[in-house]
């Protein structure tokens, strides 16, 4: 895809929507040029337009991604399916005996979070919490996320603008809980989930709490 159009899609992905003037300002291009690119993206069904009327003056148009546009960003459905099948295969009969369907799913995703975190924990050895958060962002990006983090007064915030499992997560919130559990086990810290892409919000948001402002390094295993 032409690079300017991909940049436009990236802006809409991060911001949730955008206007011609806003996109033109961000890319330092003429509004007419942006309109031409938006017309192509809309023709190809990657974006949709909503007319917004104002009290005075002409209405302006707000652009946002369609489902087809969302699917242009990295997705990892095959990886998710592979991990779920591994956990189902590893389940013992007594573990699931008497459990409801929801409880079985919850158990599968709980074990998946534990297995994933264990695989990455060696990368966290000897690191304080800030280094672990930075390393976690790299791991999330390798998984297909578009993530960033920042320091706050009592910990850290993680923002994720792309869900690699978006269509499934819209129907099953186990995936959102799984990501939260994964980060909790990976960072060895309290992780609070806020905004959620699967719920129609602009990004996923996690708050990572420090214990009295101090981060305890993860010690080498064994």
Residue pairs with C-beta under 8 A, 6 or more apart in sequence:
1 9
1 72
2 37
4 27
4 29
4 33
4 37
5 37
5 40
5 41
7 27
8 18
8 23
8 27
8 34
8 37
8 38
8 41
9 41
9 46
9 47
9 65
9 69
9 72
11 18
11 22
11 23
11 26
11 27
12 18
12 47
12 63
12 64
12 65
12 69
13 65
13 70
13 73
13 146
13 161
13 162
14 146
14 161
14 202
14 203
15 22
15 202
16 64
16 202
17 50
17 62
17 63
17 64
18 62
18 63
18 64
19 60
19 61
19 62
19 63
20 31
20 34
20 35
20 38
20 60
20 61
20 63
21 31
23 34
23 38
23 63
24 30
24 31
24 33
24 34
27 34
38 47
38 49
38 63
41 47
41 69
42 48
42 49
42 63
44 68
45 66
45 68
45 69
46 65
46 66
46 68
46 69
46 72
47 63
47 64
47 65
47 66
47 69
48 63
48 64
48 65
48 66
49 61
49 62
49 63
50 61
50 62
50 63
50 64
51 59
51 60
51 61
52 59
52 60
52 61
52 62
53 59
54 60
67 167
70 166
73 144
73 146
73 162
74 144
74 145
74 162
74 164
75 144
75 164
75 165
75 166
76 143
76 144
76 164
76 165
77 164
77 165
77 167
77 168
79 143
79 164
80 164
80 165
80 168
80 175
83 112
83 115
83 116
84 108
84 112
86 112
86 115
87 108
87 109
87 111
87 112
87 115
88 108
90 111
91 107
91 108
91 111
95 107
96 104
96 107
99 107
105 172
105 174
106 174
106 177
109 174
109 175
109 177
109 178
109 181
110 178
110 181
112 178
113 178
113 181
113 182
113 185
114 181
114 185
116 182
116 186
117 182
117 185
117 186
118 185
120 139
120 186
121 186
121 218
121 221
122 221
123 135
123 139
124 132
124 135
124 186
124 187
124 188
124 218
125 218
125 219
125 220
125 221
126 217
126 218
126 219
126 220
127 135
127 217
127 218
128 215
128 216
128 217
129 155
129 156
129 187
129 189
129 208
129 210
129 215
129 216
130 151
130 156
130 215
132 186
132 187
132 188
132 189
132 215
132 218
133 149
133 156
133 158
133 187
133 208
134 149
136 158
136 183
136 186
136 187
137 147
137 148
137 149
137 158
139 186
140 147
140 158
140 160
141 147
143 164
144 162
144 164
145 160
145 161
145 162
145 163
145 164
146 160
146 161
146 162
147 158
147 159
147 160
147 161
148 158
148 159
149 156
149 157
149 158
149 159
150 156
150 157
150 159
152 207
154 209
154 210
154 213
155 189
155 207
155 208
155 209
155 210
156 207
156 208
156 210
157 205
157 206
157 207
157 208
158 183
158 204
158 205
158 206
158 207
158 208
159 203
159 204
159 205
160 197
160 203
160 204
160 205
160 206
161 197
161 202
161 203
161 204
162 197
163 169
163 197
163 198
163 204
165 175
166 197
166 198
168 175
169 175
169 176
169 197
169 198
170 198
173 198
175 198
176 193
176 196
176 198
176 204
177 193
179 193
179 204
180 191
180 193
180 206
183 191
183 206
183 208
184 190
184 191
187 208
188 216
188 218
189 208
189 209
189 210
189 211
189 215
190 208
190 209
191 206
191 207
191 208
191 209
192 206
192 207
192 208
192 209
193 204
193 205
193 206
194 205
194 206
194 207
195 201
195 202
195 203
195 204
195 205
196 204
196 205
197 203
197 204
